[in-house]
Amino acid sequence: MQVFNVQGMSCGHCVKAITNAVQAKDPAASVRVDLAAKEVGVESALTSDQVIKAISEEGYAVTLA
């Protein structure tokens, strides 16, 4: 599982937006969002750069944890 620090997440809508963004690129991806820790865990065939790009396109600041 790859873990990313994501700034700007605050609610269920954010969780859904990030999950949908990653799963649009890899429908089989497993996405775990921890709003309190500002972390997103992704289990996917995507590279970390692809995941960062997908989340960034939703307007979030994201870095590899």
C-alpha positions as CSV (number, residue, x, y, z in Angstrom):
1,M,0.0,0.0,0.0
2,Q,1.2,3.5,-0.9
3,V,0.5,6.2,1.6
4,F,0.1,9.9,0.6
5,N,-0.2,13.1,2.6
6,V,-3.2,15.1,1.3
7,Q,-3.9,18.6,2.4
8,G,-7.4,20.2,2.0
9,M,-9.5,17.1,2.8
10,S,-12.3,17.9,5.3
11,C,-15.4,15.9,4.7
12,G,-17.1,13.0,3.1
13,H,-17.3,14.8,-0.3
14,C,-13.5,15.0,-0.2
15,V,-13.2,11.3,0.5
16,K,-15.6,10.5,-2.4
17,A,-13.8,12.8,-4.8
18,I,-10.4,11.3,-4.1
19,T,-11.6,7.7,-4.2
20,N,-13.4,8.3,-7.5
21,A,-10.3,10.1,-9.0
22,V,-8.1,7.1,-8.2
23,Q,-10.6,4.5,-9.2
24,A,-11.2,6.3,-12.5
25,K,-7.6,5.5,-13.4
26,D,-7.7,2.0,-11.8
27,P,-11.2,0.6,-11.1
28,A,-9.7,-2.2,-8.9
29,A,-7.8,0.2,-6.7
30,S,-8.4,0.1,-2.9
31,V,-8.5,3.6,-1.4
32,R,-8.4,4.3,2.4
33,V,-8.8,7.9,3.5
34,D,-8.0,9.1,7.1
35,L,-9.3,12.7,7.3
36,A,-7.9,13.3,10.8
37,A,-4.3,12.2,9.8
38,K,-4.7,13.8,6.3
39,E,-3.5,10.5,4.8
40,V,-4.7,8.5,1.8
41,G,-3.7,4.8,1.4
42,V,-3.9,3.4,-2.1
43,E,-3.5,-0.2,-3.1
44,S,-3.3,-0.2,-6.9
45,A,-1.3,-1.1,-10.0
46,L,-0.8,2.7,-10.5
47,T,2.5,4.2,-9.8
48,S,2.8,6.8,-7.0
49,D,3.2,9.5,-9.6
50,Q,-0.1,8.5,-11.3
51,V,-1.9,8.5,-8.0
52,I,-0.5,11.9,-7.1
53,K,-1.6,13.3,-10.5
54,A,-5.1,11.9,-10.1
55,I,-5.5,13.4,-6.6
56,S,-3.9,16.7,-7.7
57,E,-6.4,17.0,-10.6
58,E,-9.1,17.1,-7.9
59,G,-7.5,20.2,-6.4
60,Y,-5.7,18.7,-3.4
61,A,-2.0,19.2,-2.5
62,V,-0.6,15.7,-2.3
63,T,2.9,14.3,-1.5
64,L,4.2,10.8,-0.9
65,A,4.2,10.1,2.8
